[in-house]
Amino acid sequence: MNIEKLEIEISSSGHITNSYILYNDKNIVIIDPADKFNIFKKKIEDEKLNLEYVLLTHAHVDHILALYEILKEYDVRVIVNKKEKDMLEAKVNNCASIFALKQQPFNLEKFIFVDDGDCIDFDGINIKAISTPGHTVGSSCYYIEDEKVLFTGDTIFTTSFGRTDLPTGSSEDMINSIVYLFRHYSNCLIYPGHGASNVKLSDIFDRINRCVKVYFNLDLQKLI
């Protein structure tokens, strides 16, 4: 399996989100199709790829903008935590206004809603959904055990963690999710929704702990 990282600017705003394409020969999965649908379309058509799934770490607009057109163009299933359904249906603010965009609801016919521990079979590769609320109530990470990689969305970055002051966010949940990841996945390479990637989680413990001390007045060392 190969991983390609795409750094995509959202709606000419200067804001960059990481999208990822997982390759297994000609079969692919897209994680968080941030924007710029034509980038994905060109890759699929030029390389004659088969898009099997789209995985969403959460439903904020900067992680889903290209998904509207992907669903029009391809017969593909979208995997997302069941607690993000209200945001996808536009019943909860998905932060579109931050980018001067109008929030548009999805037709959820092609969505598969998962819970903590559910697994997706991608061409023989097992992808496990891990519920990590905090940034949003339905934020998830995706773990591939054979590769020891973890796609963390906006739960944890290589220098900090996702903000918790947006709709459905929770500081308490975020702390619990960070502790859980360090307890169980510290030997994994992480691929976050923003910033640097392909960094071992255990190698950034001190950085994350400093942020936790500043924002939450807690010491991760005492919690893990």
Sequence and secondary structure as in RCSB ss.txt:
>XXXX:A:sequence
MNIEKLEIEISSSGHITNSYILYNDKNIVIIDPADKFNIFKKKIEDEKLNLEYVLLTHAHVDHILALYEILKEYD
VRVIVNKKEKDMLEAKVNNCASIFALKQQPFNLEKFIFVDDGDCIDFDGINIKAISTPGHTVGSSCYYIEDEKVL
FTGDTIFTTSFGRTDLPTGSSEDMINSIVYLFRHYSNCLIYPGHGASNVKLSDIFDRINRCVKVYFNLDLQKLI
>XXXX:A:secstr
 EEEEEEEESTTSS EEEEEEEEETTEEEEE   S HHHHHHHHHHTT EEEEEE S   GGGTTTHHHHHHH  
 EEEEEGGGHHHHTTSS  SGGGGT       GGGEEEE TT EEEETTEEEEEEE TTSSTT EEEEETTTTEE
EEETTB SS B  S STT  HHHHHHHHHHHHHH TTSEEEESSS  SEEGGGGHHHHHHHHHHHH   HHHH 
